[in-house]
Amino acid sequence: MFKGLAAQRLVALFFAAAALFNFPLLALWDHDARVLGLPLFPLALFVIWGGLIAALAWVMEYHGNVPPAD
């Protein structure tokens, strides 16, 4: 169904995102704490979201730079 390593990595990234944005893991960040003056929960959401976008960009760019096997 999924051919190539990039497709498998995209599926794994999807499941990682689903797990990270699910209730049990998000509940870890729901405290009345502040980091550099910012509330912890929105900051954690932003960092997780940015990390997933960076991982997606890495998977998509890395896939195009792989030299063909001879």
Secondary structure, 3 states (H helix, E strand, C coil): CCCCHHHHHHHHHHHHHHHHCCHHHHHHHCCCCEECCEEHHHHHHHHHHHHHHHHHHHHHHHHHCCCCCC
